[in-house]
Structure formats: C-alpha cells, structure tokens
Amino acid sequence: MSAVHDRQAAHGWGFSLGQVVLMVHSGSLSLGHQANASGLDQARAAWPAGVPLPDNRIIPIMTDGRSAPARRRYLDAFGNAANFAVGNRFFLSLMLRAGLAAECGELAADLVYDAPHNLLWQHDDGQVVHRKGATPAGGYAEAAGGPYAMWGEPVIVPGSMGAASYVLRGHGNPRTLASACHGAGRRVRRGAAAQAGDAELDAFLRDFRVVTPLDHRDPAVTRRSDVMAAWRRDLKQEAPWVYKDIGPVVSSLRRAGVAEPVVELQPLLTVKG
C-alpha cells in the first residue's frame, strides 16, 4: 500500500502504510454468460408475437404472476453464477496466500471486502438495481452494522495492470443509485489495442518484467515472427495504456460525492489468467 488518504477509515478496515494487499478480480466466467443467454431466451419466448423487439435489443421480463416461473429460473441461474464468482475469488486468494507464504514464510491475512459487480440487487420496495460494470457505494445507512457502519461501504476501483488501484468509502449518493464504477475503464477497445503500434509496447517491456509461458527473449522464439506477433498482440490488449488514467476517475468520484478515497495501492506483481 503506497498512500493513505483517510487515516481513520484505513485503520478501521485494517490497512497500514507499506502493507502488502492482495486484490483478486474475477467473475463467473462462462457460467455467467450461460445464465445471461438462458435469461435472454426466456425473455424472447415471453415477448408478444407480432410486436417488434426493442431497437436496443434489451428485452424486459415482466414482473407479473404469469412470468414468475421463468423469472425464478433466470434469477436462480444468475445467483448460481454469482456464487461461483465468489468461490473463484476465494480460492484464487488462497492460492496467492499460499504462494507468498512459500516464498516469505508464514503470514497473516484478513479479508477486507468482497465487492460484487454486474449483479442484481432487489430492494424491499420491489425496486431492482442492475449494476453493470458498477459496484455498491452505499453510505452509513446501507452499511448498517459491522465494520463499515462508521464509514460507508468499501468501493474497490482497480487501475490497469501497471497503474495504481484505490479503495474508497461510499457515500450512498442517490443520484448514482448508491453505486460507483468498478474500475478505471478502457480507453481503447481490445480489437483496436491489438492493432496499435509497437513503440508503447516496447517502452512498457523496458520498464516491466513480463513473465509468460513463452520466453520472448529466447532466440529460438524471436526468430519466429508469427509467434512473436501473436504474443505482442495479446500483450497490447491488456497493456496499461489502453486503460483510462485512474487519477481523474477517482477524483471525479470524490468531487461528485459518490465515494471518498481511503487508500492507494501500487502494483508489485500482477497475474493475468
């Protein structure tokens, strides 16, 4: 951890300067895609015959009694995908801890927060909030009880693989439905990034040590122009410069009263699976 912006909240959540923090970013992978595809099929089947589908391709599922069985099947599949995502993050974090312990000796670690995103939240009044690429940023009321009651919900905003990430505390801003972004976001789409020039990638490779199953320094590999081109193309898709600068993103959350920075994390090691 490289900087503390809110000492009281950082202390309350167990952060301290110089601490090594493990952050896992993973979802439900193909299970989530399957749940969405199943829900879309059910929505199409329930759409009135002869009525054109919406231009934006978003098909609502009615909340009447007749659609209840299909809606329940979709929500069950969605919930299973969410549970699978939690399991993914949990076991990946255990693997990280085991790897660090093997190199550094026994260590202590506590879970600060698991920040779900791309899920549905159903409230007591029947309102449903779908946070796509967003995460809860509730204030004191939403975080009642437990270690978050005094500060609001933790908000994790990852940067790129070569830039800082932030943990913030939410304010429960009603203008954003008590939500915040879950990442800096891309500024270059994957397809366009893969076709970008080589100068930025070469500069990145000079500053960062990149370890992949393919040793790009092996003379036997460097002679294969097709292999090297594919390797460089993959790196470009997730390189730091294809993502937005994290600083202005976090500043905008603070200025808009969405969330307040608590700690800043600088990457020491990034594993991309």
N, C-alpha and C positions, 0 to 999 in steps of 0.2 A: 504494500500500500504506500503510495507516494505522497499523498496530501490529505489533510483533514480539513473540511470546510465547516462542519458543525460538530464541535467537540462533545457536547452533551449527548446528542443522538448517537454519535460514533461510540462513545463509552457505553451507552445503554445497550447497543447492539453487539458489543464485544470487539469493536475494531480498535487497533492501535497502530501508530505510525511504524513503518518498517515490517509490518506483519505480512506473511505470505498468504494470499487469499486464492482459493480455488473457485473458479467460476465455470459451470457447465451449461452449455447452451445446446439443448437437443429437444426434439419433439417426438411425435409418434410415428414418423416416417411413413411407410406405405399403408399402415393401418388407418391413419388419419385420412389419407387420400381415398381409401376404400369406403370409409364411413361417409365422406362427403359425396362420393359417387353414388352410393346407395340412397342417401337422402335426396339427391337430385333426381334419381329415377323415380322415387316415390312422389316427389313434387310434380314431376311431369305427368305421372299416371293420374294424379288427382286434379290436374288442370282441366277446366271445362272444354269439352270438344267444340271445335269451331272458333274458339277465341284465340287470337294470335298471342304468341308468347311475348313477354316484355322485350323491348329492344336491348335492354342492358343484360339480358339473359339471367337476371335474378328472379327466381320463381318462388313466391311466398308459399308457405304451408299454413293453411287456415288453422285457427285455434278452436274450431267448433267440435262438437262431440263426435261427428262422423269421421273426422280425420284423426281422432285421438289414437287409435291403434298404430297407424303409420307414423304419427309424430312420436309415439313412445319408442317404436323400433329405432327411429333415427337418433333420438336422444340417448338411448341405451348404447348404440354403436359409438356415438360421439363421446359418451362417458368412458367407454372401454378404451378408446384411443387416448383420452386424457390420462387415464390411469396408467396406460402403457408408457406414456411420455414421462410421467413422474418416476416410474420404475427405471426407465432409461437414464434419467439424470442421477438417480440414487446410485445405481451400480457403476456408472461412469465415475462418479465422485469417489466411490470406494476404491476403484482401480487407481485413480490418481493418488489417493492417500497411500495405498499400498506401494506404489512406485516411489513416492517420496520417502516413505519410511525405509524402503530397501536401500536407498542412497544416503539418507540423512540420519537414520536411527528413529527410534520411537517418537511419535509426535501426537499432540492433542489437537482436535479439531471439533468445532461446533457448527451446526447448521444455522446460518443467519436467516435465510429466507428461500423459498421456492416460488419464483414469480411465473405464474402461468400466463400464456398469451394464446391468441387465436381460439378462445373458448367462449361459451355462452354462460351468462350469469342471469338467473331468474330470481327476481325480487318478490317480496311478499305481496306487492300490489299487482303482480302479474306482468310487470314490465320485464322485458328480456333485453339485455345488452350483449351484443356480439363484439368482442374486442379483436379485430383482425389486425395483426401486427402491433397490437397495443396491449398494455398491461394495467391492472388496477393501480390507482394512485389515490386511494382513499385517505381522508384526514382522520382526525381523532374519533369521530362518530363511527366511521366504517371499521376502525381498528380497535374497537372497544375491547378491553381486556387484554391480558398478556403483555409482552414486552413492547408492543407497538402502540399502546393506548396513549402514551405521552407524546409520541412523535408523528403518528400517521403511518400509513403502510410504506414499507420499503419499495422503492422503484429502482429496478436494475436496468441501466441503459448501456449496453455493450457498444464499444467502438469497433474498429476494424482489428484485424489480427496484429497490426503494428501500431495501434493507437490506444490511448487511454480508454478505460471504461469508468462509469460512475455508478455509485449507489446514492439515491436521493430519498427524501421522505415526502410522501404525497400530502396534498392539501385538501383533497376531496372537492376540487373545483367543479361546480355543477355545469359550467359551460363546456367542459370536456367529458361530462358523464363520469367524473372521478376516475379518469383514465389518463395515461401518458404513453408516449411512444416506447417501443421496446427495442431500441437500437438507433444508431445514427441514420441508418438507411443508405441505400445505394445511390450514387450519383451517375453511375454508368451501368447499363444493363449487362448481364453476363455475356450475351452474344456480341455486343459491341466491345466489351472489355477484351474478349478473346482475340479480336481482330486489331487491337490497338498496337501502337509502335513498341519498339524494344528498348528505347532509351530509359524510360521509367523503370522497367523491369530490371535492367542491368544495374541501375542505381540502387534498387531495392536489394538485389543479390549481393552488392558490395557491403551493405550495412547490416544485413540479417543473415544468419546461418540457417539455411533451409535444408531439412533432412527429409528425404523421401525414399521409398524403396528403390528408386532409380538414382544412382550416383551420377549427377550431371558433370562431375569432374573426371570421371573415368574416361580415358582416351578411347576405349572401345565403344563407349556410348556417344561421345562427342562427334565421332566420325559418322554416326547415323543421323543425318539431317532431319529425316522424317520423325524419328523418335524424339529428338531434341525439340522440334517444332511443336509436337503434341504436348510435351512436358511443359514448355514455356506457355502454351495456350491455356493449360489448366491453371497454372500459377496466376496468370493475368486475371482470371475470372474472380479470384478472391483476394487479390492484392490490396494493400491498404489504400492506394489512391483511387480505387473505384468506389469507395465509400465516402460519405459526407464527413466533413470535419466535425468531430464530436463537440468541440468547444462551443460553437454557436448554437448547436442543438440543445445542449444543457442550459446555456444562457437564456434561450427562448422559453424553456420550461420554467425557469426561475422568474423571468420578467412577466410571464403570463399568469403567475400564481398557481401553476399546476403542481410543481414539486421543487423542493429545495435541495441542493447538493449536500451530501453528508461526507462522503469520502471519494477519493480519486484513486484508481488502480492503474498502474503502468504494467504492461505485459512483460513477463520474464520468459515465458515459454508458451507457445500456442500449439495445440494439437488439432489438426483438421482431419475429420474422419469422413 
